Amino acid sequence: MEREIEVPPYFVCSISMQIMQDPVTLCTDVTYDREGIEKWIYELRKNTCPATMQVLHDRELTPNHTLRRLIQQWCIANSSAIPDLPLDTDQLNEMLRHIGSCPAPPFRVKALKKLRTLAAESDTNRQCIASSDAPAVLVSVIESHSPEAGETGCCYDVAVACEEALTVLHSLQLPDETVESLTTARCLASVASILKRGTSNARFQAAMLLLTVSTKGVERFVTNANDNLIEGLLELLTEEVCHKASSAALQVLTAMSINSRRRRKKVIEAGAVSVLIELLTEQTPERGSACERMLFLLDVLCRCGEGRAAVADHAMGIPAISKKIFRVSHLATDKAVRILWSLCKFSLSQHIMNEMLQVGAVKKLCTLLYVDCRPKTKRKATEMLKLHGNYWSSSSCFTTGCILCNCDKQLFFY
């Protein structure tokens, strides 16, 4: 039978009756766990010391580092009783100084791994790290991977250090100033390099961080995003590192394209339309959310002539898009119809009309008039049929039983 471990009474908070995780001392010289005394003072609105009932003339909570170290030493000696101890601020600051000033990459990597472990331990630790100088230090580590940086971008230790920094940043609730610093041209160049040449985990972490940046700091991000970053995101999509990374890449490319015509053209020039169409042909209905995001991005890219031309010129463009109507979700159907409408409205050619007929897109447009769908989608289907119904109904490819006549702008089927 195991001996019960007796906890020293001065390690126990008199409020929670648990081992103190973050001991702090009041002006009455009595020590409590920070969480318990903060609840006593700020939530319960008490202005007295719980143990002595003395009135608190000063509410300042002073960290009791000596007691904290004694608790940590005792916990190590009695491992079965180790509580979830929060991060020591002095320890964190020393670690950050080491990361920021250490000239030897291997030692920097060791400190970063320790920081990642601490961040993974608890929400309290992550909040402590996020509110310190850690985000700025971690951004500087990422920038060291930039081709313009002094350190060699291909150095293994530099790459590992950068991966660790990305992992920690991804785990934090980043303040606005950190998000802003991640949108600089130098930092984005470094992230682009990681997307193209990093490990699978590094590329995943980079994509997730870019998702945060593109959501919070869109304008500057769009301005400073370079061609390598776009190419890296498309490579991530093509190689399908993991579902989350692919989803993040699609959302980042969409945020980049939807807010800037110039950047939209850059995304198209990088081959995004071809990548998306080829991925669409491989997607099954079970991957509905992925299909929806791909169609959403294609719809955004089709807002300019270059995007529509790329869809029309791709051998699988119209077939892949038409196939998703009714096959995935209402949202996917809406986006697929909108893409076809863009082609018919702004980039119409005989080739497009013939292909829509041959792959069954016209039949699906007819069906849309009689099924439950969004009014906008139904209006777009109706508009396409009114504009081109005579051509499609006169084609030898149009099968009997689904003949359409356009008479006085009304649609009839017989």
C-alpha positions as CSV (number, residue, x, y, z in Angstrom):
1,M,0.0,0.0,0.0
2,E,1.4,3.4,-1.0
3,R,2.2,5.9,1.7
4,E,-0.1,9.0,1.6
5,I,1.9,12.1,0.9
6,E,1.5,14.8,3.5
7,V,1.5,18.3,2.0
8,P,3.2,21.0,4.2
9,P,0.4,23.2,5.5
10,Y,2.1,26.4,4.4
11,F,2.0,25.2,0.8
12,V,-1.8,25.1,0.9
13,C,-4.0,28.1,0.1
14,S,-6.5,28.8,2.9
15,I,-9.1,29.8,0.4
16,S,-9.0,26.8,-2.1
17,M,-7.4,24.3,0.4
18,Q,-5.2,23.2,-2.6
19,I,-1.5,23.5,-3.2
20,M,-0.7,27.0,-4.3
21,Q,0.1,27.3,-8.0
22,D,1.0,31.0,-8.0
23,P,1.5,32.2,-4.4
24,V,1.1,36.0,-3.8
25,T,1.3,38.0,-0.6
26,L,-1.2,40.6,0.6
27,C,-0.3,43.8,2.5
28,T,-1.2,41.8,5.6
29,D,1.8,39.5,5.0
30,V,-0.5,36.5,4.4
31,T,0.0,34.4,1.3
32,Y,-2.7,33.0,-0.9
33,D,-3.0,31.4,-4.3
34,R,-3.5,34.2,-6.9
35,E,-6.6,32.7,-8.4
36,G,-8.3,32.4,-5.1
37,I,-7.5,35.8,-3.7
38,E,-8.3,37.6,-7.0
39,K,-11.8,36.0,-6.9
40,W,-12.1,37.1,-3.3
41,I,-11.2,40.7,-4.0
42,Y,-12.5,41.3,-7.5
43,E,-15.5,39.0,-8.0
44,L,-16.8,38.8,-4.4
45,R,-15.8,42.5,-3.8
46,K,-14.3,41.9,-0.4
47,N,-11.9,44.5,1.0
48,T,-10.5,42.4,3.9
49,C,-7.9,39.7,4.3
50,P,-9.7,36.3,4.4
51,A,-7.5,35.0,7.2
52,T,-7.1,38.0,9.5
53,M,-10.2,40.0,8.4
54,Q,-8.0,43.1,8.4
55,V,-9.1,45.9,6.0
56,L,-6.8,46.0,2.9
57,H,-5.4,49.4,2.6
58,D,-3.5,48.2,-0.5
59,R,-4.7,45.6,-2.9
60,E,-1.4,44.9,-4.6
61,L,-0.5,41.2,-4.9
62,T,3.2,40.6,-4.5
63,P,4.5,37.3,-6.0
64,N,6.1,35.1,-3.4
65,H,9.0,33.7,-5.4
66,T,10.7,32.0,-2.4
67,L,7.6,30.0,-1.5
68,R,6.9,29.2,-5.1
69,R,10.4,27.7,-5.5
70,L,10.0,25.7,-2.3
71,I,6.7,24.3,-3.7
72,Q,8.3,23.4,-7.0
73,Q,11.2,21.6,-5.3
74,W,8.8,19.7,-3.0
75,C,6.6,18.7,-6.0
76,I,9.7,17.4,-7.9
77,A,10.7,15.3,-4.9
78,N,7.0,14.1,-4.7
79,S,6.2,13.7,-8.3
80,S,2.8,12.1,-7.7
81,A,1.6,15.4,-6.2
82,I,2.8,17.9,-8.8
83,P,0.1,20.5,-9.6
84,D,-0.2,22.5,-12.8
85,L,2.2,25.2,-11.8
86,P,2.0,28.4,-13.9
87,L,5.0,29.9,-15.6
88,D,7.5,31.8,-13.6
89,T,7.8,35.4,-15.0
90,D,11.5,35.6,-14.2
91,Q,12.1,32.3,-15.9
92,L,10.2,33.4,-18.9
93,N,12.1,36.7,-19.3
94,E,15.5,34.9,-18.9
95,M,14.4,32.4,-21.6
96,L,13.4,35.2,-24.0
97,R,16.7,37.0,-23.4
98,H,18.5,33.8,-24.3
99,I,16.4,33.3,-27.5
100,G,16.9,36.9,-28.6
101,S,20.6,37.2,-28.0
102,C,22.0,33.7,-28.3
103,P,24.3,33.6,-31.4
104,A,24.4,29.8,-31.5
105,P,21.3,28.4,-33.3
106,P,21.4,25.0,-31.4
107,F,21.1,26.7,-28.0
108,R,18.3,29.0,-29.3
109,V,16.4,25.9,-30.5
110,K,16.7,24.3,-27.1
111,A,15.2,27.4,-25.4
112,L,12.4,27.6,-28.0
113,K,11.5,23.9,-27.4
114,K,11.3,24.6,-23.7
115,L,9.1,27.6,-24.4
116,R,6.8,25.5,-26.7
117,T,6.5,22.9,-23.9
118,L,5.6,25.6,-21.4
119,A,3.0,27.0,-23.8
120,A,1.4,23.6,-24.2
121,E,1.0,23.0,-20.5
122,S,-1.8,25.4,-19.7
123,D,-4.0,28.4,-20.7
124,T,-2.4,30.3,-17.9
125,N,1.1,29.8,-19.4
126,R,-0.1,30.8,-22.8
127,Q,-1.7,34.0,-21.5
128,C,1.6,34.8,-19.6
129,I,3.6,34.2,-22.8
130,A,1.3,36.2,-25.0
131,S,1.4,39.2,-22.6
132,S,5.2,39.2,-22.4
133,D,7.8,40.2,-25.0
134,A,7.6,36.6,-26.4
135,P,5.6,37.4,-29.5
136,A,8.1,40.1,-30.7
137,V,11.0,37.8,-30.0
138,L,9.4,34.9,-31.9
139,V,8.7,37.2,-34.9
140,S,12.4,38.1,-35.0
141,V,13.2,34.4,-35.0
142,I,10.9,33.8,-38.0
143,E,12.5,36.8,-39.8
144,S,15.9,35.1,-39.4
145,H,14.7,32.5,-42.0
146,S,14.2,35.2,-44.6
147,P,16.5,35.2,-47.6
148,E,17.4,38.8,-46.8
149,A,18.4,37.9,-43.2
150,G,22.0,37.6,-42.1
151,E,21.6,33.9,-41.1
152,T,21.5,31.3,-43.8
153,G,17.9,30.4,-44.6
154,C,18.8,26.8,-45.5
155,C,20.7,26.2,-42.2
156,Y,19.0,23.3,-40.4
157,D,19.1,24.8,-36.9
158,V,17.6,28.1,-38.2
159,A,14.8,26.3,-39.9
160,V,14.1,24.2,-36.7
161,A,14.1,27.4,-34.6
162,C,11.7,29.0,-37.0
163,E,9.4,26.0,-36.9
164,E,9.4,26.1,-33.1
165,A,8.6,29.9,-33.1
166,L,5.7,29.3,-35.5
167,T,4.3,26.6,-33.3
168,V,4.3,28.8,-30.2
169,L,2.8,31.8,-32.0
170,H,0.0,29.6,-33.4
171,S,-0.9,28.5,-29.9
172,L,-1.3,32.1,-28.6
173,Q,-4.0,34.7,-28.7
174,L,-1.9,37.3,-30.5
175,P,-2.1,41.0,-29.7
176,D,-2.8,43.3,-32.6
177,E,0.8,44.7,-32.6
178,T,2.1,41.2,-33.2
179,V,-0.3,40.5,-36.0
180,E,0.8,43.8,-37.5
181,S,4.5,42.8,-37.3
182,L,3.7,39.5,-39.0
183,T,2.5,41.4,-42.1
184,T,5.8,43.1,-42.9
185,A,7.3,42.2,-46.3
186,R,10.4,40.7,-44.6
187,C,8.3,38.4,-42.3
188,L,6.0,37.3,-45.1
189,A,9.1,36.5,-47.3
190,S,10.3,34.3,-44.5
191,V,6.9,32.5,-44.1
192,A,6.9,32.0,-47.9
193,S,10.3,30.4,-47.7
194,I,8.9,28.0,-45.0
195,L,5.8,27.2,-47.1
196,K,8.0,26.1,-50.0
197,R,10.9,24.4,-48.2
198,G,9.8,23.7,-44.6
199,T,8.9,20.4,-43.0
200,S,5.2,19.3,-43.1
201,N,4.7,20.6,-39.6
202,A,6.4,23.9,-40.3
203,R,4.3,24.4,-43.4
204,F,1.1,23.6,-41.4
205,Q,2.0,26.1,-38.7
206,A,2.9,28.7,-41.3
207,A,-0.5,28.3,-43.0
208,M,-2.4,28.5,-39.7
209,L,-0.5,31.6,-38.7
210,L,-1.2,33.2,-42.1
211,L,-4.9,32.5,-41.6
212,T,-4.8,34.5,-38.3
213,V,-2.9,37.3,-40.0
214,S,-5.2,37.5,-43.1
215,T,-8.2,37.6,-40.8
216,K,-6.9,40.4,-38.5
217,G,-4.6,42.5,-40.7
218,V,-6.0,42.1,-44.2
219,E,-5.0,45.4,-45.8
220,R,-1.3,45.3,-45.0
221,F,-1.1,41.6,-45.5
222,V,-2.5,41.9,-49.1
223,T,-0.1,44.7,-49.9
224,N,3.0,42.9,-48.7
225,A,2.2,39.3,-49.8
226,N,4.7,38.3,-52.5
227,D,4.5,35.9,-55.4
228,N,6.5,33.2,-53.4
229,L,3.8,33.3,-50.7
230,I,1.1,32.6,-53.3
231,E,3.1,29.8,-54.9
232,G,3.8,28.3,-51.4
233,L,0.1,28.3,-50.6
234,L,-0.8,26.7,-53.9
235,E,1.9,24.0,-53.4
236,L,0.4,23.3,-50.0
237,L,-3.0,22.8,-51.7
238,T,-1.6,20.6,-54.4
239,E,0.4,18.3,-52.0
240,E,-2.5,18.2,-49.5
241,V,-0.2,18.1,-46.4
242,C,-3.3,17.9,-44.2
243,H,-7.0,18.9,-44.3
244,K,-6.5,21.8,-41.9
245,A,-3.5,23.2,-43.8
246,S,-5.4,23.0,-47.1
247,S,-8.4,24.7,-45.6
248,A,-6.2,27.5,-44.2
249,A,-4.5,27.9,-47.5
250,L,-7.8,28.3,-49.3
251,Q,-9.1,30.9,-46.8
252,V,-5.8,32.9,-47.0
253,L,-5.9,32.9,-50.8
254,T,-9.5,34.0,-50.7
255,A,-8.8,36.9,-48.3
256,M,-5.9,37.9,-50.5
257,S,-8.0,37.8,-53.7
258,I,-11.3,39.2,-52.6
259,N,-9.9,42.6,-51.4
260,S,-7.4,43.4,-54.2
261,R,-7.9,43.1,-58.0
262,R,-4.1,43.3,-58.5
263,R,-3.5,40.5,-56.0
264,R,-6.3,38.5,-57.6
265,K,-4.5,38.6,-60.9
266,K,-1.3,37.5,-59.3
267,V,-3.1,34.5,-57.8
268,I,-4.5,33.6,-61.2
269,E,-1.1,34.0,-62.9
270,A,0.4,31.7,-60.3
271,G,-1.9,28.9,-61.7
272,A,-4.6,28.9,-58.9
273,V,-7.5,28.2,-61.4
274,S,-5.8,25.1,-62.7
275,V,-4.9,23.8,-59.2
276,L,-8.5,24.4,-58.0
277,I,-10.1,22.7,-61.0
278,E,-7.9,19.6,-60.7
279,L,-8.6,19.4,-57.0
280,L,-12.3,19.7,-57.6
281,T,-12.3,16.7,-59.9
282,E,-10.8,14.6,-57.1
283,Q,-13.1,15.8,-54.3
284,T,-15.8,13.5,-53.1
285,P,-19.2,14.8,-51.7
286,E,-17.9,13.8,-48.2
287,R,-15.4,16.6,-48.4
288,G,-18.1,19.1,-48.8
289,S,-16.5,22.0,-46.9
290,A,-13.3,21.7,-49.0
291,C,-15.4,21.8,-52.2
292,E,-17.3,24.8,-51.0
293,R,-14.1,26.7,-50.2
294,M,-12.6,25.8,-53.6
295,L,-15.8,27.0,-55.4
296,F,-15.9,30.2,-53.3
297,L,-12.3,31.0,-54.4
298,L,-13.0,30.2,-58.0
299,D,-16.0,32.5,-57.9
300,V,-13.8,35.3,-56.6
301,L,-11.2,34.7,-59.3
302,C,-13.9,34.7,-61.9
303,R,-14.7,38.3,-61.1
304,C,-12.0,39.3,-63.6
305,G,-11.6,38.3,-67.2
306,E,-8.3,36.5,-66.6
307,G,-10.0,34.1,-64.1
308,R,-12.9,33.4,-66.4
309,A,-10.6,32.8,-69.3
310,A,-8.5,30.3,-67.3
311,V,-11.7,28.4,-66.3
312,A,-13.0,28.3,-69.9
313,D,-9.6,27.2,-71.3
314,H,-9.2,24.4,-68.9
315,A,-10.4,21.1,-70.3
316,M,-12.0,20.1,-67.0
317,G,-13.1,23.6,-66.0
318,I,-16.8,23.6,-66.9
319,P,-17.3,19.8,-66.3
320,A,-15.8,20.0,-62.8
321,I,-17.9,23.0,-61.8
322,S,-21.1,21.6,-63.3
323,K,-20.6,18.3,-61.5
324,K,-20.8,19.9,-58.1
325,I,-24.3,21.2,-58.7
326,F,-26.7,19.2,-56.5
327,R,-23.8,16.9,-55.5
328,V,-22.3,18.6,-52.5
329,S,-24.4,21.2,-50.7
330,H,-26.7,24.2,-51.3
331,L,-23.7,26.5,-50.9
332,A,-21.6,24.6,-53.4
333,T,-24.6,24.7,-55.9
334,D,-24.9,28.4,-55.4
335,K,-21.2,29.0,-56.1
336,A,-21.1,26.7,-59.1
337,V,-24.1,28.4,-60.7
338,R,-22.6,31.8,-60.0
339,I,-19.4,30.8,-61.8
340,L,-21.3,29.5,-64.8
341,W,-23.4,32.7,-64.8
342,S,-20.2,34.8,-64.8
343,L,-18.9,32.9,-67.8
344,C,-22.2,33.3,-69.7
345,K,-22.7,36.9,-68.7
346,F,-19.2,38.3,-69.2
347,S,-17.1,35.9,-71.2
348,L,-19.6,34.1,-73.4
349,S,-18.4,32.0,-76.4
350,Q,-19.8,29.3,-78.5
351,H,-17.3,26.9,-76.9
352,I,-18.7,27.7,-73.4
353,M,-22.3,27.2,-74.5
354,N,-21.6,23.9,-76.2
355,E,-19.6,22.6,-73.3
356,M,-22.3,23.5,-70.8
357,L,-24.8,21.6,-72.9
358,Q,-22.6,18.6,-73.4
359,V,-21.7,18.1,-69.8
360,G,-25.3,18.4,-68.6
361,A,-25.0,21.9,-67.0
362,V,-28.0,23.2,-69.0
363,K,-30.2,20.3,-67.7
364,K,-29.2,21.1,-64.2
365,L,-30.1,24.8,-64.7
366,C,-33.6,23.7,-65.9
367,T,-33.9,21.5,-62.8
368,L,-33.0,24.4,-60.6
369,L,-36.2,26.2,-61.6
370,Y,-38.3,23.4,-59.9
371,V,-36.3,22.6,-56.8
372,D,-35.7,24.4,-53.5
373,C,-32.7,26.8,-53.7
374,R,-31.8,30.3,-52.9
375,P,-33.8,32.9,-54.9
376,K,-30.5,34.5,-56.2
377,T,-29.4,31.2,-57.6
378,K,-32.7,30.5,-59.2
379,R,-32.6,34.0,-60.8
380,K,-29.2,33.4,-62.2
381,A,-30.3,30.1,-63.7
382,T,-33.3,31.7,-65.2
383,E,-31.2,34.5,-66.7
384,M,-28.9,32.1,-68.4
385,L,-31.7,30.0,-69.8
386,K,-33.5,33.1,-71.1
387,L,-30.4,34.5,-72.7
388,H,-29.3,31.3,-74.4
389,G,-32.4,29.0,-74.4
390,N,-33.0,29.3,-78.2
391,Y,-29.4,28.3,-79.0
392,W,-29.4,25.3,-76.6
393,S,-32.9,24.1,-77.6
394,S,-31.9,24.1,-81.3
395,S,-28.7,22.1,-80.7
396,S,-28.6,18.5,-81.8
397,C,-27.0,17.7,-78.4
398,F,-30.2,18.8,-76.6
399,T,-32.1,15.6,-75.8
400,T,-35.8,15.1,-76.3
401,G,-37.9,15.3,-73.2
402,C,-36.1,18.4,-72.0
403,I,-36.8,20.9,-74.9
404,L,-36.8,24.5,-73.9
405,C,-38.6,27.3,-75.7
406,N,-38.0,31.0,-75.0
407,C,-41.2,32.8,-75.8
408,D,-41.9,36.4,-74.6
409,K,-39.1,36.0,-72.0
410,Q,-41.0,33.1,-70.4
411,L,-39.7,29.6,-70.0
412,F,-41.8,26.6,-71.0
413,F,-40.9,22.9,-70.9
414,Y,-42.7,20.0,-72.7
